[in-house]
């Protein structure tokens, strides 16, 4: 069933959306003016239009300097266009630094998302363990259900030891 804009979202979905929005708002609020400027410039540079403008500017530069030479005027940059090469190299360095700065900020947001996801997974695991425990208790206490031992359910009902999991992950990453 598709949920349209006019239908109301379930409370838990709305709360999750609000939590994500709050995280994004906090991330944006902590950004300095320089961070936001870098993000805007990087977004502009990342558009395909920017590549077209750069290609047109280079073609215009080469054509203008070649035409000036053919007309007998002194071109601003003669073949092999060393000033153009310097300009392109400096621009590439500048764009690389912008991208790295913008990526660093984006990585901080991605880390926040990962932490939020991990917290939700840990909480969900605890809730599922409790539910299994309650279901096993209900099964044991209900006279209508045949009582039996389910070792897998008993194991799953126990609260997970997160330190054991983290140590196992650390061992895997160390190899």
N, C-alpha and C positions, 0 to 999 in steps of 0.2 A: 504494500500500500504506500503510495507516494504521499509525502507530506507537503501540502501546498503552503504558500505564504499566509493564507488566511486561517489555516487551522492552527490550533494552539499546540506547542511542543510539550512533551512530558516534562515534569519538573526536573528530573535528573538530567535530561538533555539540556534544558535551559541553564541549569546550574553549571554543567560542564562548559557550555559555551561562554557563560559569564566568567568562569575561572580562566579560560584561555584568553578572553578579551582583556581581563584585568592584567594577566601576565604580559600581554603585548603592550598594553597601555603603560605599565610600569617600565618596560624595556624602552619604550619610546620616550618616556618622561626623563629617564636617566641619561638619555643621549644629549650631548652638548650641541650647540649650534653648529660647530665644526663637524661633528659626527653626521648630523642631518644633511649638511651641505655636501659632504663626501658621498653620502648615500644617493643624493639627487644627481650629482655629477656622474657617479658610477652607473646609475640607472640610465642616464642619457647616453653615455658611451656604449652601453650594452645594447642599444637599439640598432637594428639593421640600417636605419636611416643614417646613423653616424658613419658607418662604413662607406655608404654611398657618398656622403659629403666629403669624407677624407679622400676617397678615390677621385672625386671631381676636383678637389683643391689641388691634389698632386698633378693631375692631368692639366689643369689650368696653369699651374706654375711652370711645368715643362713647356707647354705650348707658348705661353707668354714670353718666356726667356728665349725660346728658339725663334719666335717671330721677331723679337727685338734684334737678335743677332742677324737674321736674314735681312731686316730693314736697315741694317747698318748702325743701329743704336747700340749703346753699351748695355748688355743684359745685366740684371742684378745678380744672377747666379749662372755661371757658364757650366757647360758640360764638364764633368760628370755630376753637376749640381751638388756640390759639397755642402752649401748652406742648407739646401733641402734635406740632405741626409742628416745633418746635425739637428735640424728642426724635428724631423721624424723620430730620431733616436731619443731626443729629450722628451718629446710627447709620449713615446712608448714607455719611458722610465716613469714619467708622471702618472700615466694611466695605470701602470703596474702597481705603484705605491697606493693609488686610490683604491684599486681593487683589493689589495691586501688589507688596507684599513677597514674597508667596508665588509670584507669577509670575516675579519676578526670580530666585528660587532655582530654579524649574523651568526657566527659560531657561539657567541655567548647566549643568544636566544635559543639556538638549537640545544645547547647544554641545559638550559632551563626546561625546555620541552622534555628532554630525556629524563631529567630528574623527576619531573611531574609524572611522566609515564611510569617510571620505576616505583614511585610512591603509590600510584594507583594499582600497579601489579601486586605489590607487597600487601596492600590493604585488601585487594580482591582475594589473594591467596589465603589471607587470614580469615576472611569471611567464608570462603568456600570450605576451609577446614572446619570452621565452627558449624556450618550447615551439615557437613558429613557427620560430625560428631553428634549433632542433635538428631539427625535421621537414624543413626545407629542406636541412639538411646531410645528413640521412639519405637524402633523395631524390636529392641530387647524388652521394652515395657508393654508393648501391645499384645494382648492375649490372642488376637486374631492372626498374628504373623508368626510363622515358625521361627524360633530362635536358632541362629546358627552363627558360627564364628566366621568372620570375613577379614582375613589378615590384611588384604589390600585396603579395605575401607578403614581399618584401624590405623594403618600407616598413614593414610591420607588425612585422617581426622586430626592427627597431631599437628601442632603449629610448626611451621617450617623454621629451621635454624638458618637464618640469613647469613650468619658468619660462615657456616659451612659452605653455603652456595658461593659467597664472595671469595673464599679461599680456593674453591674449585676453579672459579673463573680466573683467579690470579695464577694458578698453576698452569691452566691451559694457555694463557697469554705469555707465560714465561718460557714456554717451549717453542 
